Structures are given as C-alpha cells and as structure tokens.
C-alpha cells in the first residue's frame, strides 16, 4: 500500500481573479438573469465563506487510515466578527440527509452563527467545533446561552472517494474553515466540504452564483452556494441541453477503466445536495421559506428529480434588518417586503441555483481516491461542442 503519511490540509477561502479557474459563463454557457460583481454568495454584503480541504493518501482503502478526500465549508451570514442573528428558514425537498439546528430555525425564524457543510459522518465533530468556537470567544445571547448552542451543520456523502468511516475531519479543521472565512471570490470545485463529492456521476463539489434584481425600484442581491453530490448521468442538463445523454462515458471507474457499479451501493447512491441562499432583501422567515423552496426548481433545470435516496436540504437567510432578530431587545422593528413583491427574488433563487451547480461541475477536477477509484471532471471542450450543436453556446 502506498504511504499515506504525507498530508495536505488546504485552507481555501478566496482566490484572486487572476488565478481563478474558468467558470460556466467563461465557457459560453448561457444563463438567465444579471449576476452580481463576483457572481457569488459573497455578493451579499457581509457574507463570508471559508473552506478547509483535506487530501491525504492513495491506494487501497483502510478505515481510519485513508485515503482521505474530504473537508469542511463555513458560510457566515454577517461575518464571523459580528454575532448578530439573521432571519432564516429551511426546506427539505427530500429528507435522506441531515441538517442540524433546523428545528430551532423553523420554530424561531432566526439563525445564529454559521452554516457548516461537511461529509455525512463528520457532522458530529463539526457541530462540536462550532460550540467550542463560541465558548472560546464568550459569544453569548440573551439569557446566557451560547450563540452557537444549536449549530446548523449540513452534510453530503463522500464515501466513494473518501475514507468516510475513518472520520478524518477534526475540530481544528472546522475551526479553521470558520476562522479563515472571508468575503470576495469563493473557491469552487474540489474544496472544503465538496472535496470528495460526485454530481451527475462527474466530479462535483462547491459552487456559487448570484443575481441582482430590482424590486419596487430598489436593487437586491440573492446569492447561492451549493455542495452538490446528487444525480444520475442520463437526466443531466445544461442550459436545457441533454448533456448527460450526449456525454454518456467518463463514468466513475476502477483502475484499468472498469466502470464502478454497486460497490457497497455507493456508486448507485442517489446522492445529496446542500444549498445555502443569502439575500440582502428585507424578508422575514416565512418569506425565506418560500424562497428556499424555489431552490428545487433550479435543481430541476439541471435534471434532478430528487429521488428517494437523495438528501436535498436548503437553508435561506436575510442580512437585512440588523439587530431585529436579536433576543436582547424587548421589541424590534423590521422593514419587510410585501409578499406580492417577492417574484424577482424567487426567479433569482432559481437562476442562481442552476448556475451554482454548473459552476461547481466546471471548477471540479478529476480526482482519484479510495481504492484508486477515479471520478472524471466534466470535460469543458466536449461540453462546449454539445452546446454548439444545440445552438446554445454563447461567444
């Protein structure tokens, strides 16, 4: 067995524009709507994203030793230095997955602390790390409870490429993702919680996008970040084009090119996706739940049917109305959009979700992981050729 002593821990937060990988729009993929300056969730002022990426070892899987292809992603609604709760809501399209803390989000309509995303069997240690982060900094809310007492932690399964049962994510990794979070461009693809993920049988991972919309004469931003790990190949669509049927090869494979099928059921798993929606529009929790539901339509555009074994879980929050969600005040005032004004936000959520998933696939790189299984990246030039044949290529 090759040595797995060497370890790589990458703390990825932002990437300079000059060094950024091509994104979906750079390939000429057409999308609807107007993106923000960065076309990222961080276009919503105050939102910060951090990743801890763990890549270690190669060869035969040995539980507890590796190979390791996993990580953690942190999304702070108002930045880690501002312990100010936000109005929030969540929605589960299909429940074969986990997102902790959501019972209180649903009951209270608020969210405290970051949204954390990791692999399925590391939810516990990440949950623990968020609490430790709050305790160490003495972050309290009204009544003396810790701000991070009920962390929001979501997951998707990376057990095909990663020694998931070895539970290699540590408290330090999760804290690093929280502490290194920044605004600006967001690293995508094989990073953070998305390191070992698979989407439509191509290499998946982290992706993001945003939209700027006019509502009653004011501009608002909707940003989306996804950890995509869902879907079979045949239904996969890009800009309405049946790419999954046109690029039917390059399936996950064993050494020598044998197609991976049915190993512990993992190659045939339906997978999952976690989606975080941020907006600076002044909306309350019941309106945010309506926004979160619209994520489902963005998934459908790319070919998801949210099958039985998929954990499709979404959380949405608003950075408007500072201090209005705090429990310290006896009463709070909030500015709220009328329900009849929400349509542009709904459309923006659908569009940004669709593009964030494709951005994840475009950024992801071919990865070989546990048992030398290889998951291929979506081939850029072949994708462009397919879109060209369907008259859907721009530029």
Protein Blocks (a to p, Z undefined) as FASTA:
>chain_A
ZZfkbccddddfbdcfklpccdfklnopacedjddfkopaklpghiacddddddededjd
dehjaccddddddddfkojklccddddddddfbfcbcdehklmmmmnopaedjdddddfk
lmmmmmmmmmmmmmmnopacehhiafklmccdddddfklmpcfknopacfklmmmmmmmg
cedjddehjehjllmgceehiacddddddddddeehiacddddddddfedifklpcgehi
afklmmmghpacdehhiacehighlmmpgbjaddddddfbdcdfklmmmmmmmmmmmmmm
nopahiaklccddddddfehihklpckbmbdcdddddfklmmmmmmmmmmmmmmmmmmmm
mmpccdddehhiacddddfklmmmmmmmnopagZZ
